[in-house]
């Protein structure tokens, strides 16, 4: 039940989930039960979002003269240690998408006609026959590594940093666990069984490349049924290059892997999966479109030096046994190296980087991503409009032109004494040529524009991830500045402030490595996209020219 409220203090929003309020401003509060010290409501400008509960006085309705206005209880207000999310230090900010249960088949799967527990199904993971499981894939480059103690261990006598926590516990900086990492609030007994190396390259920090790169094909989307047709789904043949042993995966398996990636790799731009569709998901056009986009998604995964090493990805690519699949799935879901702990897996170079220079580099990339996102959206709009014209306008116009030529030919045949049969035949053939050209225009997007739109969709997803990732670095910078200020004021030991700065360097190196990888892939992908588009355009207009030339030669013999 909504109620009125009044702002006691001015609050300035810092992200899109929050709204700004001014002192004495009248508010509408949707629910007076605060979540971790935050209320949801609407300000006088009609903006809806979150604001601190302790900044607001709730005006309660009076049923008698003894009732008085009262402020909402400060319990759960920012900074009291309570949290809406189960484990802030180790729970990534993507966890709001929901937790997975041990019931392996009880997933939200739009590709299924129903959700059925299928433990006794004799078929493989997705309805295909079992194949012997394969393990210890050397090309995925995820293997047992020696345990390494934290290099930046903090004195166990200190419960946490003296630097203040963010008021907004909904912030991605908090939910990702990066705040806890930067402030040193990571369990002291954390051990690391995996590591990702960042090296200095000619353009700055970069992920260390896998010594055994691989690729993976996705082919043969096939409609499958289970339980005598009760459940229907599409199965894809997935074949890693290093062993050429196919496994069969449904979309729900891709979706499971994608969510594990989001949970774990908080500072990496994980490519978005092709969109889900509630209706028409078994149509040929939709299946072909999804296959093309899954191929692009897989190419990006196998080319990423960190994502390609993930144990869960190896499990996805290699496991063909149903029982082993479930065991590996549960193991991936119990992965402890997530959130703040995941930040401990980075091995960074010893080179010094001035944090001011890193901040300027990040600001430059933020400007770049905004401009690139706008330009990609514009190109997507233009290309989509061109597809619409190919399928509709261009096709119809050429068909109308062809039909008009046909009518001229028919008119010339109405006066037989003056009828030139060869000329009439040539004009009629010209009409059919333009009708064929209209059909060629309708078919052409299958060879060029659809592939361009697929690649643009991939990059729209990648670019959409970066605002939250950049926010992580911005939050880390803020903690460094705050800790140094407190050290200068004598409120914090310099050693503690240096620890915050050191951990901020780790976040900065990781973000810069991801930025450099993004640019490297962008140059490769857009070069290939433009070359493929131009080649197909040239081939298309050559075919159109050949049709017109053959038609022209008919008139030479009249």
Secondary structure, DSSP 8 states (H G I E B T S, - for coil): --EEEEESS-B---STTB--B-TT-EEEES-SS-BTTEEEEE-TTS-EEEEEGGGEEEE---SSTT---EE---TT-TTSS--SSS-TTT--GGGGG----S-TT----TTSSS----TT--S-TTSS---------TTTT------EE-TT---TT--S-SS---S-TTSHHHHTSHHHHHTT-S-TT-EES--EEEEEETTEEEE---SS---EEEEEEEEEEETTTTEEEEEEEEEETTT--EEEEEHHHHHHHHHHHHHH-TTS---------SSSTTSHHHHHHHHHHHHHHHHHHHH-TTGGG-HHHHHHHH---HHHHHHHHHHHHT-SS-TTGGGGGEE--S----HHHHHHHHHHHHHHHHHHHHHHHHHHHHHHHHHHIIIIIIHHHHHHHHHHHHHHHHHHTTSGGG--HHHHHHHHHHHHHHHHHHHHHHHHTTTTHHHHHHHHHHHHHHHHHHHHHHHHHHHHHHHHHHHHHHHHTTSS-HHHHHHHHHHHHHHHHHHHHHHHHHHHHHHHHHHHHHHHHHHHHHHHHHHHHHHHHHHHHHHHT-
